[in-house]
């Protein structure tokens, strides 16, 4: 009976596949043709490897596409979003049997943020727009984190997801180099993103992941990680984003302090030496506004500083007018002030700000735990600093990486408990009794 059902399912799959191929080849619309052929190929892969493996594969593609938010369907829907949704859809059976294990600090922060955001959206005018903005924030800060925590990709799969993101940023950097001046915005490179700051932010997150990967590869292959660091570091410099450069510098300084490692010091000192030797030639070859030019205070940087100061003043003025209830999560509110903490405070009030701070703290804390640090949390430290000078709240460029940090929470707690508990003393073996032989047999007493 099972064999009959399997044959019927295979027959139906072949028929559907042939129909899709016919539609794809015969239609006059190129987009429809590509979509039909892609769907046919997806069905073949689904039948060949099964839904779970295909779901994991789609997630890896989603991570690869995460730093490239210019590839999308409009309306803030990116190709990365599509692959994540499809991957999670195929993994629903696995997700339904899993249980989330998240730090109490994160759970408290997420609960406060969600409840406070809902209350703010309902009591302020423009409820619909506020709910849309809040949904985007919750989907990134809570939804993506929760799903990946339940799925719990560890070991090689976790490494593969980190490498996929780094690979996506390297593709974006290569695209920027190939396009040259045609791929710039106001003299700054944008890669495969919608603006230079997003391009720099992708490099910043990839750099943090490479510190994690530095300890995951075989020591004799660490040169690959260092080479990738050079590429993503180039993308940060080329983007002109001062915020991302400063955040990369912060975690570079924190790296040897956290690790207490001579290897980390060696990489940092060697990298700085090479950068000093090649900086002039590299900057001349770029022939554009780099982050170092903007740090010196060129015209572009001065204009940006003036605009940010004005927006920050507006944000603080708005917050002090509505410190408790906020003004809602509309698009003009949550992406306006070049300070993520101020944006949350203006949108949801001081209580919601407390929730956001708890979420960020939960992402940084694993870096400073006892024993071996959770090196994925370098990305959390990087974003905690970026939030003070950048506006990004919910973009997948950030949260595709941050969602990885809390995946290993349960394992980290178990390792910490194992390190703190003393080793059990082995039981002493009971003394063995000598076998009864003629040599040690006691004589029987004679009867009297």
Buried (B, 14 or more C-beta within 10 A) or exposed (E): EEEEEEEEEEEEBEEEBEEBBEBBEEBEEEEEBEBBBEBBBBBEBBBEEEBEBBBBBBBBBBBBBBBBBBBBEEEBEBBBBBBBEBBBEBBEEBBEEEEBBBBEBBBBBBEBBBBBBBBBBEEBEBBEBBBBBBBBBBBBBBBBBBBBBBBBBEEEBBBBBBBBBBBBBBBBBBBBBEBEEEBBBEBBBBBBBBBBBBBBBBBBBBBBBBBBBBBBBEEEEBEBBBEBBEBBBBBBBBBBBBBBBBBBEBBBEBBBEBBEBEEBEEBBEEBEEEEEEEEEEBBEEBEBBBBBBBEEEBEBBEEBEEEBEEBBEBBBEBBEEBBEBBBBBBEEBBBBBBBBBBBBBBBBBBBBBBBBBBBBBBBBBBBEBEEEBBBBBBBBBBBBBBBBBBBBBBBBBBBBBBBBBBBBBBEBEEBBEEEEEEEEEEEEEEEEEEEEEEEEEEEEEEEE
